[in-house]
Amino acid sequence: MEKHLLEDWEIKLMLDSVQQARCVSVHEANEIRNKLLNLTSQRGRSRFSHMIMPLPGNVRGVGQTVR
């Protein structure tokens, strides 16, 4: 069995953090998400790949934050 640097729960925690970060754009969030998914196992990727992060940081658009 291949050993990975990060456990699945650690990847999940970081994915959630990126999604909530107000300073991360949608494009950046998707890039970070893909990088994080590459650090986990195939099983982890299949579990987390369904996680869609449409609007990181609760931002609706440029300059429009959710209140």
C-alpha positions, 0 to 999 in steps of 0.5 A: 500500500502506498503511503501518502504525505497527508491523510484524507481528513487533512486534505478535507480540512484544507479543502474546506479552508480554501473554500472559506478563504476570502482572499482566494479567487474561484480560479485559484481555489480550483487550482489549489483543489486539484493540487490537494487532490493529487496529494491523496490516494485514489480512494481519497480523490474519489471521495473528495472530487465531488466537492464543488467549490463554486464561490470560495470565500463567500464571494458572489462576484467581483467586489460582492461579498455575501452578508 
